[in-house]
Amino acid sequence: MREARLLLIDADIKITPSLRTAIAIHQFRRQQRRRAPRTGLRRVITAEENSSTSSSSEVSIAHELERGDAAVQEVPVLPFRIGHGFDLHRLEPGLPLIIGGVNIPHDRGCEAHSDGDVLLHCIVDAILGALGLPDIGMLFPDNDPKWRGAASCVFVREAVRRMKEMGYTLGNLDATIILQRPKLSPHKPAILANLCDLLEADQSVINIKAKTHEKVDSLGENRSIAAHTVVLLMRK
Ligand SMILES: [Zn+2]
């Protein structure tokens, strides 16, 4: 049906720049879907050479292309997908501080339903976000007793499982942890090794940075901890 519609409109149209763009986008999407035939598009573009009039509306043609896309209802398979994750937890005395799966000696730790690992939480959200999936709170609700005190590596392994299931592998990951105290540099090698294991990735594609918050706001007053992560996923 889709091919037939495209063949019908190739009689007397003039290819304008905007129509060419619509066709290019359409063509790119089809290539992404790895669908072999492009006969209809070729016929439309060929019409440019034979056409001297413009009796068809480029808008309607673009809509025709779009309707064709909607009717097929296929999700484009992108060669790369990026995702961003952010997390923040309050710090309270008497709780463990766990960052990247590593227990960090400190006078306080994260208030959370799970183990409160701010770095792993935002890594999970970055991966899920890149895949277009619901976030960590949707997949592992904090009102579910099953996740009370859970080690956050469970969440990362599930995100990685979904990533592989959808045909992607980690390209690289860049994370920034924001905390006033303690200094994270002595713990970075252990955190990095843990992330390599959890993400099944080489150290060369994982980067972790730590910053203070210049004693400003809750982060700078040692009352909270936050982290940002950006990931690039690559199609396998
Ligand atoms: Zn969290």
py3Dmol code that shows the C-alpha trace and the ligand (Angstrom):
import py3Dmol

protein = """\
ATOM      1  CA  MET A   1       0.000   0.000   0.000  1.00  0.00           C
ATOM      2  CA  ARG A   2       2.782   2.332   0.884  1.00  0.00           C
ATOM      3  CA  GLU A   3       4.631   1.709  -2.344  1.00  0.00           C
ATOM      4  CA  ALA A   4       1.420   2.183  -4.297  1.00  0.00           C
ATOM      5  CA  ARG A   5       0.782   5.603  -2.737  1.00  0.00           C
ATOM      6  CA  LEU A   6       4.259   6.745  -3.630  1.00  0.00           C
ATOM      7  CA  LEU A   7       3.880   5.567  -7.199  1.00  0.00           C
ATOM      8  CA  LEU A   8       0.635   7.486  -7.539  1.00  0.00           C
ATOM      9  CA  ILE A   9       2.185  10.813  -6.697  1.00  0.00           C
ATOM     10  CA  ASP A  10       5.149  10.675  -9.016  1.00  0.00           C
ATOM     11  CA  ALA A  11       3.339  11.856 -12.108  1.00  0.00           C
ATOM     12  CA  ASP A  12       3.665  15.624 -12.162  1.00  0.00           C
ATOM     13  CA  ILE A  13       5.351  16.963  -9.055  1.00  0.00           C
ATOM     14  CA  LYS A  14       8.229  19.344  -8.701  1.00  0.00           C
ATOM     15  CA  ILE A  15      10.774  18.470  -6.035  1.00  0.00           C
ATOM     16  CA  THR A  16      11.314  21.513  -3.846  1.00  0.00           C
ATOM     17  CA  PRO A  17      14.038  21.738  -1.184  1.00  0.00           C
ATOM     18  CA  SER A  18      11.549  21.084   1.616  1.00  0.00           C
ATOM     19  CA  LEU A  19      10.099  18.090  -0.173  1.00  0.00           C
ATOM     20  CA  ARG A  20      13.594  16.813  -0.811  1.00  0.00           C
ATOM     21  CA  THR A  21      14.244  17.100   2.943  1.00  0.00           C
ATOM     22  CA  ALA A  22      11.058  15.156   3.727  1.00  0.00           C
ATOM     23  CA  ILE A  23      12.092  12.480   1.270  1.00  0.00           C
ATOM     24  CA  ALA A  24      15.611  12.355   2.702  1.00  0.00           C
ATOM     25  CA  ILE A  25      14.250  11.917   6.231  1.00  0.00           C
ATOM     26  CA  HIS A  26      11.890   9.234   5.015  1.00  0.00           C
ATOM     27  CA  GLN A  27      14.700   7.498   3.168  1.00  0.00           C
ATOM     28  CA  PHE A  28      16.972   7.640   6.220  1.00  0.00           C
ATOM     29  CA  ARG A  29      14.270   6.093   8.390  1.00  0.00           C
ATOM     30  CA  ARG A  30      13.753   3.304   5.959  1.00  0.00           C
ATOM     31  CA  GLN A  31      17.462   2.614   5.786  1.00  0.00           C
ATOM     32  CA  GLN A  32      17.553   2.508   9.556  1.00  0.00           C
ATOM     33  CA  ARG A  33      14.834  -0.102   9.506  1.00  0.00           C
ATOM     34  CA  ARG A  34      16.933  -2.081   7.061  1.00  0.00           C
ATOM     35  CA  ARG A  35      13.998  -2.488   4.737  1.00  0.00           C
ATOM     36  CA  ALA A  36      15.325  -3.337   1.318  1.00  0.00           C
ATOM     37  CA  PRO A  37      12.935  -1.903  -1.294  1.00  0.00           C
ATOM     38  CA  ARG A  38      13.115   1.818  -2.040  1.00  0.00           C
ATOM     39  CA  THR A  39      11.325   1.696  -5.353  1.00  0.00           C
ATOM     40  CA  GLY A  40       8.704   4.250  -4.409  1.00  0.00           C
ATOM     41  CA  LEU A  41      11.254   6.829  -3.359  1.00  0.00           C
ATOM     42  CA  ARG A  42      13.272   6.307  -6.476  1.00  0.00           C
ATOM     43  CA  ARG A  43      10.175   6.883  -8.563  1.00  0.00           C
ATOM     44  CA  VAL A  44       9.402  10.131  -6.734  1.00  0.00           C
ATOM     45  CA  ILE A  45      12.904  11.469  -7.183  1.00  0.00           C
ATOM     46  CA  THR A  46      12.931  10.401 -10.832  1.00  0.00           C
ATOM     47  CA  ALA A  47       9.800  12.468 -11.314  1.00  0.00           C
ATOM     48  CA  GLU A  48      11.852  15.613 -10.697  1.00  0.00           C
ATOM     49  CA  GLU A  49      13.668  15.144 -13.964  1.00  0.00           C
ATOM     50  CA  ASN A  50      10.497  14.728 -16.003  1.00  0.00           C
ATOM     51  CA  SER A  51       8.390  17.302 -14.233  1.00  0.00           C
ATOM     52  CA  SER A  52       7.907  20.910 -15.223  1.00  0.00           C
ATOM     53  CA  THR A  53       4.721  21.628 -13.298  1.00  0.00           C
ATOM     54  CA  SER A  54       3.840  21.509  -9.654  1.00  0.00           C
ATOM     55  CA  SER A  55       0.256  20.357  -9.430  1.00  0.00           C
ATOM     56  CA  SER A  56       0.688  18.336  -6.200  1.00  0.00           C
ATOM     57  CA  SER A  57       1.107  19.905  -2.814  1.00  0.00           C
ATOM     58  CA  GLU A  58       4.476  19.141  -1.246  1.00  0.00           C
ATOM     59  CA  VAL A  59       2.768  19.330   2.116  1.00  0.00           C
ATOM     60  CA  SER A  60       0.343  16.584   1.235  1.00  0.00           C
ATOM     61  CA  ILE A  61       3.186  14.490  -0.103  1.00  0.00           C
ATOM     62  CA  ALA A  62       5.142  14.962   3.115  1.00  0.00           C
ATOM     63  CA  HIS A  63       2.041  13.987   5.059  1.00  0.00           C
ATOM     64  CA  GLU A  64       1.664  10.972   2.841  1.00  0.00           C
ATOM     65  CA  LEU A  65       5.177   9.930   3.725  1.00  0.00           C
ATOM     66  CA  GLU A  66       4.551  10.545   7.394  1.00  0.00           C
ATOM     67  CA  ARG A  67       1.287   8.591   7.318  1.00  0.00           C
ATOM     68  CA  GLY A  68       3.167   5.742   5.733  1.00  0.00           C
ATOM     69  CA  ASP A  69       5.596   5.826   8.651  1.00  0.00           C
ATOM     70  CA  ALA A  70       2.802   5.888  11.199  1.00  0.00           C
ATOM     71  CA  ALA A  71       0.999   3.017   9.534  1.00  0.00           C
ATOM     72  CA  VAL A  72       4.068   0.815   9.675  1.00  0.00           C
ATOM     73  CA  GLN A  73       4.594   1.708  13.381  1.00  0.00           C
ATOM     74  CA  GLU A  74       8.210   0.665  13.465  1.00  0.00           C
ATOM     75  CA  VAL A  75      10.710   2.105  15.921  1.00  0.00           C
ATOM     76  CA  PRO A  76      13.798   3.446  14.163  1.00  0.00           C
ATOM     77  CA  VAL A  77      16.930   1.553  15.063  1.00  0.00           C
ATOM     78  CA  LEU A  78      19.616   4.165  15.685  1.00  0.00           C
ATOM     79  CA  PRO A  79      23.324   3.352  15.418  1.00  0.00           C
ATOM     80  CA  PHE A  80      23.964   5.405  18.581  1.00  0.00           C
ATOM     81  CA  ARG A  81      21.790   6.409  21.515  1.00  0.00           C
ATOM     82  CA  ILE A  82      22.745   8.835  24.285  1.00  0.00           C
ATOM     83  CA  GLY A  83      21.280   9.020  27.760  1.00  0.00           C
ATOM     84  CA  HIS A  84      21.617  11.256  30.800  1.00  0.00           C
ATOM     85  CA  GLY A  85      21.026  10.345  34.416  1.00  0.00           C
ATOM     86  CA  PHE A  86      20.854  12.498  37.540  1.00  0.00           C
ATOM     87  CA  ASP A  87      20.395  11.512  41.181  1.00  0.00           C
ATOM     88  CA  LEU A  88      20.563  13.160  44.581  1.00  0.00           C
ATOM     89  CA  HIS A  89      20.244  11.800  48.118  1.00  0.00           C
ATOM     90  CA  ARG A  90      20.167  13.377  51.534  1.00  0.00           C
ATOM     91  CA  LEU A  91      23.101  12.510  53.809  1.00  0.00           C
ATOM     92  CA  GLU A  92      22.244  11.481  57.356  1.00  0.00           C
ATOM     93  CA  PRO A  93      24.523  10.463  60.238  1.00  0.00           C
ATOM     94  CA  GLY A  94      24.705   6.776  61.072  1.00  0.00           C
ATOM     95  CA  LEU A  95      24.128   5.473  57.533  1.00  0.00           C
ATOM     96  CA  PRO A  96      26.676   3.848  55.205  1.00  0.00           C
ATOM     97  CA  LEU A  97      27.956   5.871  52.254  1.00  0.00           C
ATOM     98  CA  ILE A  98      28.083   3.641  49.193  1.00  0.00           C
ATOM     99  CA  ILE A  99      29.285   5.085  45.886  1.00  0.00           C
ATOM    100  CA  GLY A 100      29.721   2.941  42.802  1.00  0.00           C
ATOM    101  CA  GLY A 101      29.259  -0.162  44.924  1.00  0.00           C
ATOM    102  CA  VAL A 102      32.132   0.826  47.231  1.00  0.00           C
ATOM    103  CA  ASN A 103      31.629   1.485  50.927  1.00  0.00           C
ATOM    104  CA  ILE A 104      33.252   4.884  51.616  1.00  0.00           C
ATOM    105  CA  PRO A 105      34.212   5.692  55.217  1.00  0.00           C
ATOM    106  CA  HIS A 106      32.354   8.862  56.241  1.00  0.00           C
ATOM    107  CA  ASP A 107      30.462  10.318  59.187  1.00  0.00           C
ATOM    108  CA  ARG A 108      27.169   9.946  57.310  1.00  0.00           C
ATOM    109  CA  GLY A 109      25.495   8.155  54.429  1.00  0.00           C
ATOM    110  CA  CYS A 110      22.560   8.256  52.031  1.00  0.00           C
ATOM    111  CA  GLU A 111      18.963   8.235  53.120  1.00  0.00           C
ATOM    112  CA  ALA A 112      17.232   5.915  50.630  1.00  0.00           C
ATOM    113  CA  HIS A 113      14.925   2.956  50.167  1.00  0.00           C
ATOM    114  CA  SER A 114      17.748   0.921  48.602  1.00  0.00           C
ATOM    115  CA  ASP A 115      21.429   1.253  49.523  1.00  0.00           C
ATOM    116  CA  GLY A 116      21.299   4.860  48.228  1.00  0.00           C
ATOM    117  CA  ASP A 117      24.137   4.486  45.725  1.00  0.00           C
ATOM    118  CA  VAL A 118      23.792   7.821  43.958  1.00  0.00           C
ATOM    119  CA  LEU A 119      26.312   6.966  41.225  1.00  0.00           C
ATOM    120  CA  LEU A 120      24.798   3.610  40.291  1.00  0.00           C
ATOM    121  CA  HIS A 121      21.302   5.081  40.343  1.00  0.00           C
ATOM    122  CA  CYS A 122      22.140   7.772  37.826  1.00  0.00           C
ATOM    123  CA  ILE A 123      24.068   5.301  35.663  1.00  0.00           C
ATOM    124  CA  VAL A 124      20.948   3.119  35.534  1.00  0.00           C
ATOM    125  CA  ASP A 125      18.829   6.126  34.574  1.00  0.00           C
ATOM    126  CA  ALA A 126      21.304   7.131  31.866  1.00  0.00           C
ATOM    127  CA  ILE A 127      21.211   3.662  30.293  1.00  0.00           C
ATOM    128  CA  LEU A 128      17.434   3.350  30.584  1.00  0.00           C
ATOM    129  CA  GLY A 129      17.039   6.869  29.216  1.00  0.00           C
ATOM    130  CA  ALA A 130      19.241   6.086  26.227  1.00  0.00           C
ATOM    131  CA  LEU A 131      17.067   3.063  25.491  1.00  0.00           C
ATOM    132  CA  GLY A 132      13.876   5.099  25.835  1.00  0.00           C
ATOM    133  CA  LEU A 133      12.715   2.972  28.768  1.00  0.00           C
ATOM    134  CA  PRO A 134      10.979   4.055  32.005  1.00  0.00           C
ATOM    135  CA  ASP A 135      13.312   5.388  34.697  1.00  0.00           C
ATOM    136  CA  ILE A 136      14.710   3.580  37.723  1.00  0.00           C
ATOM    137  CA  GLY A 137      11.830   4.693  39.953  1.00  0.00           C
ATOM    138  CA  MET A 138       9.315   3.125  37.566  1.00  0.00           C
ATOM    139  CA  LEU A 139      11.193  -0.158  37.177  1.00  0.00           C
ATOM    140  CA  PHE A 140      12.153  -0.510  40.853  1.00  0.00           C
ATOM    141  CA  PRO A 141       9.505   1.414  42.845  1.00  0.00           C
ATOM    142  CA  ASP A 142      10.628   2.658  46.257  1.00  0.00           C
ATOM    143  CA  ASN A 143       7.329   1.523  47.775  1.00  0.00           C
ATOM    144  CA  ASP A 144       8.083  -2.094  46.851  1.00  0.00           C
ATOM    145  CA  PRO A 145       9.466  -3.907  49.933  1.00  0.00           C
ATOM    146  CA  LYS A 146      11.460  -6.108  47.555  1.00  0.00           C
ATOM    147  CA  TRP A 147      13.922  -3.248  46.974  1.00  0.00           C
ATOM    148  CA  ARG A 148      14.297  -2.168  50.620  1.00  0.00           C
ATOM    149  CA  GLY A 149      18.023  -1.967  51.310  1.00  0.00           C
ATOM    150  CA  ALA A 150      18.735  -3.565  47.919  1.00  0.00           C
ATOM    151  CA  ALA A 151      22.279  -3.392  46.572  1.00  0.00           C
ATOM    152  CA  SER A 152      22.078  -1.068  43.587  1.00  0.00           C
ATOM    153  CA  CYS A 153      24.276  -3.352  41.478  1.00  0.00           C
ATOM    154  CA  VAL A 154      21.060  -5.350  40.930  1.00  0.00           C
ATOM    155  CA  PHE A 155      19.561  -2.329  39.154  1.00  0.00           C
ATOM    156  CA  VAL A 156      22.667  -1.849  37.003  1.00  0.00           C
ATOM    157  CA  ARG A 157      22.750  -5.496  35.956  1.00  0.00           C
ATOM    158  CA  GLU A 158      19.101  -5.284  34.931  1.00  0.00           C
ATOM    159  CA  ALA A 159      19.753  -2.100  32.912  1.00  0.00           C
ATOM    160  CA  VAL A 160      22.713  -3.795  31.201  1.00  0.00           C
ATOM    161  CA  ARG A 161      20.598  -6.874  30.499  1.00  0.00           C
ATOM    162  CA  ARG A 162      17.969  -4.688  28.815  1.00  0.00           C
ATOM    163  CA  MET A 163      20.656  -2.808  26.888  1.00  0.00           C
ATOM    164  CA  LYS A 164      22.041  -6.042  25.468  1.00  0.00           C
ATOM    165  CA  GLU A 165      18.570  -7.393  24.805  1.00  0.00           C
ATOM    166  CA  MET A 166      17.835  -4.319  22.688  1.00  0.00           C
ATOM    167  CA  GLY A 167      21.052  -4.844  20.719  1.00  0.00           C
ATOM    168  CA  TYR A 168      23.294  -2.170  22.229  1.00  0.00           C
ATOM    169  CA  THR A 169      26.641  -2.100  23.953  1.00  0.00           C
ATOM    170  CA  LEU A 170      28.240   0.659  26.029  1.00  0.00           C
ATOM    171  CA  GLY A 171      30.227   3.097  23.891  1.00  0.00           C
ATOM    172  CA  ASN A 172      31.442   5.216  26.791  1.00  0.00           C
ATOM    173  CA  LEU A 173      30.270   6.650  30.074  1.00  0.00           C
ATOM    174  CA  ASP A 174      31.162   9.916  31.785  1.00  0.00           C
ATOM    175  CA  ALA A 175      30.033  10.579  35.361  1.00  0.00           C
ATOM    176  CA  THR A 176      30.407  13.480  37.784  1.00  0.00           C
ATOM    177  CA  ILE A 177      29.836  12.979  41.511  1.00  0.00           C
ATOM    178  CA  ILE A 178      29.193  16.097  43.576  1.00  0.00           C
ATOM    179  CA  LEU A 179      30.002  15.960  47.277  1.00  0.00           C
ATOM    180  CA  GLN A 180      31.780  18.232  49.710  1.00  0.00           C
ATOM    181  CA  ARG A 181      33.400  15.460  51.752  1.00  0.00           C
ATOM    182  CA  PRO A 182      35.135  13.043  51.857  1.00  0.00           C
ATOM    183  CA  LYS A 183      37.709  13.097  49.052  1.00  0.00           C
ATOM    184  CA  LEU A 184      36.866  10.407  46.519  1.00  0.00           C
ATOM    185  CA  SER A 185      40.248  10.143  44.775  1.00  0.00           C
ATOM    186  CA  PRO A 186      41.529   7.291  47.027  1.00  0.00           C
ATOM    187  CA  HIS A 187      38.412   5.275  46.178  1.00  0.00           C
ATOM    188  CA  LYS A 188      38.247   5.935  42.446  1.00  0.00           C
ATOM    189  CA  PRO A 189      40.202   2.805  41.375  1.00  0.00           C
ATOM    190  CA  ALA A 190      37.854   0.546  43.348  1.00  0.00           C
ATOM    191  CA  ILE A 191      34.779   2.348  41.982  1.00  0.00           C
ATOM    192  CA  LEU A 192      36.139   2.114  38.437  1.00  0.00           C
ATOM    193  CA  ALA A 193      36.875  -1.606  38.753  1.00  0.00           C
ATOM    194  CA  ASN A 194      33.376  -2.181  40.076  1.00  0.00           C
ATOM    195  CA  LEU A 195      31.804  -0.253  37.204  1.00  0.00           C
ATOM    196  CA  CYS A 196      33.846  -2.190  34.635  1.00  0.00           C
ATOM    197  CA  ASP A 197      32.529  -5.425  36.126  1.00  0.00           C
ATOM    198  CA  LEU A 198      28.909  -4.267  36.336  1.00  0.00           C
ATOM    199  CA  LEU A 199      28.855  -2.668  32.902  1.00  0.00           C
ATOM    200  CA  GLU A 200      30.958  -5.401  31.279  1.00  0.00           C
ATOM    201  CA  ALA A 201      33.147  -2.662  29.827  1.00  0.00           C
ATOM    202  CA  ASP A 202      36.795  -1.688  29.622  1.00  0.00           C
ATOM    203  CA  GLN A 203      38.246   1.018  31.877  1.00  0.00           C
ATOM    204  CA  SER A 204      39.108   3.081  28.816  1.00  0.00           C
ATOM    205  CA  VAL A 205      35.422   3.848  28.182  1.00  0.00           C
ATOM    206  CA  ILE A 206      34.456   4.745  31.759  1.00  0.00           C
ATOM    207  CA  ASN A 207      35.315   8.104  33.281  1.00  0.00           C
ATOM    208  CA  ILE A 208      34.500   9.239  36.813  1.00  0.00           C
ATOM    209  CA  LYS A 209      34.991  12.746  38.147  1.00  0.00           C
ATOM    210  CA  ALA A 210      34.317  14.178  41.587  1.00  0.00           C
ATOM    211  CA  LYS A 211      33.689  17.805  42.513  1.00  0.00           C
ATOM    212  CA  THR A 212      32.896  19.707  45.654  1.00  0.00           C
ATOM    213  CA  HIS A 213      30.020  22.179  45.724  1.00  0.00           C
ATOM    214  CA  GLU A 214      32.139  25.031  47.071  1.00  0.00           C
ATOM    215  CA  LYS A 215      30.423  24.774  50.481  1.00  0.00           C
ATOM    216  CA  VAL A 216      27.241  26.127  48.895  1.00  0.00           C
ATOM    217  CA  ASP A 217      23.742  24.726  49.480  1.00  0.00           C
ATOM    218  CA  SER A 218      23.005  21.265  50.842  1.00  0.00           C
ATOM    219  CA  LEU A 219      25.651  19.633  48.644  1.00  0.00           C
ATOM    220  CA  GLY A 220      28.335  21.993  49.857  1.00  0.00           C
ATOM    221  CA  GLU A 221      27.207  21.669  53.467  1.00  0.00           C
ATOM    222  CA  ASN A 222      27.656  17.871  53.494  1.00  0.00           C
ATOM    223  CA  ARG A 223      23.897  17.369  53.757  1.00  0.00           C
ATOM    224  CA  SER A 224      23.442  15.732  50.344  1.00  0.00           C
ATOM    225  CA  ILE A 225      25.270  14.052  47.508  1.00  0.00           C
ATOM    226  CA  ALA A 226      24.460  14.124  43.778  1.00  0.00           C
ATOM    227  CA  ALA A 227      25.721  12.619  40.538  1.00  0.00           C
ATOM    228  CA  HIS A 228      25.304  13.113  36.801  1.00  0.00           C
ATOM    229  CA  THR A 229      26.025  10.495  34.151  1.00  0.00           C
ATOM    230  CA  VAL A 230      26.053  10.594  30.359  1.00  0.00           C
ATOM    231  CA  VAL A 231      26.262   7.389  28.359  1.00  0.00           C
ATOM    232  CA  LEU A 232      26.667   6.665  24.676  1.00  0.00           C
ATOM    233  CA  LEU A 233      25.305   3.316  23.558  1.00  0.00           C
ATOM    234  CA  MET A 234      26.325   1.733  20.263  1.00  0.00           C
ATOM    235  CA  ARG A 235      24.385  -0.696  18.133  1.00  0.00           C
ATOM    236  CA  LYS A 236      26.071  -4.106  18.200  1.00  0.00           C
TER     237      LYS A 236
END
"""
ligand_1 = """\
1
ZN
Zn 19.025 7.299 44.120
"""
view = py3Dmol.view(width=600, height=400)
view.addModel(protein, "pdb")
view.setStyle({"model": 0}, {"cartoon": {"style": "trace"}})
view.addModel(ligand_1, "xyz")
view.setStyle({"model": 1}, {"stick": {}})
view.zoomTo()
view.show()
